[in-house]
Amino acid sequence: MPSAMTETRTNPQVRQTEVRPAKFADLKGMARCHRACFPDQFISRMGLRFTAAFYREYLDHPDGLVFVAVDAETGEVAGLVAGGEPEIRAEFLRAAKRRFPFSLLWRAIWDSVVRSRVLGALRGARGGQADPVERESAEWPAPPGRWAKLQVICVDAAYRGGGGGGAAQLMERFRQACRHAGYPTMDLSVYTDNARAVAFYRKGGWNVVRQTDGTTFMRRPTGDEQ
């Protein structure tokens, strides 16, 4: 799942946010924020409970790094960033076949996005081929040594632009956490046609290391240098 940033626009009425480590009490708000920013993604299409379980996987994992941007007045989740150990997402999706079998089957009946993902995984299992998550991992141009993956970063539309903080704060907090955790390098993937996201990452010191099938892979050291 490539990381993505939705369009940022200047908004003089933007509400202020504060960035802090995510808590289990934030899970519903994180799931709502994810689904609002990425309504067409497989995880979003699986529903609020499934999306919250996805982020719980990162909170439960000893090598998961999750931060939220919360409204400075209400405390509501306005944005989030999650990542860390590169295999966390793959581990969750593999386990989801056992944890959510009926939800997967039911949604696959009427949702073409979910159906395509489920059928692809089934064909891969029967044919001895890797499922989409495993193929992505195999194609990932990993650097040598230990590295972190920025899996998701998103900010609700009401909090973008206008100096309200948000994405830049979340990205910086994630970088600092990766460095503190001993990761020398961070990687991410983003859809190549998302020009604003690519520009945002470049501005933050990320460099393109590979492009394939509409996806751009980017990398950045966790140190202060860019």
C-alpha positions, 0 to 999 in steps of 0.5 A: 500500500503506497503511502499517500498525501492528499492534496494540500491547500492553503486554508486561513481557517485551518485548525491547529493540531498537536502531535503525540504518540498514538494510544489505544483510545485513538483507534476509532479516530485513526480508522475514521481519518484513514477511511476519509483520506483513502476511501478507495483502499482495500483496508478502508473498504473493509470497514471501520473495525478492520481498519482499527484492527490494522492500526492496533497491529502497529500499536501492539507490535514492539517495532511499530511506530505510530503518532497522531495529530490531534485537534488542539481544542477537542483532542479528536484525531486529525491525522496520523503516521504509522510505520516501523518494522517493514513486515507489520502490514504483511503480518496483519493481512496474512492473519486477517484471513483467519481473523476476519474470514466472514467479513472478507467473504461478505464484502467480497460479494458486493465490493469489487475492490475487496473481491479482487484482493481476495481472489488474487490471494486465493489464486496465489495460494492455489498456484503457489505464487505470492499474494500481493503483499508478499509480491510487494515485499519481494519487489521492495528495493530494501537497503542493507541493514536495518530499515524502517518503512513509512506505511501510512501518513494522512491528514484530514482535509480540515487541517491541511495548509495555513500553518496548522501543522499536520503532515510536516509535523507527523513526518518529522516526529516519525523520523525522530522516532526511527532514529531513536529506535536505531533505524538508519534508513526509512523507505516508503512507496507512493503512486507516481501520478500523485505529484503533490505527494512526491513533491512533499517527500522530496522537500522533506529529503526523500530521494527516488530509488526505483519506479515500477508499475506506477509506484515510486519507491523513495528513501531517506536517512533518519539523521538530520541531514537530507 
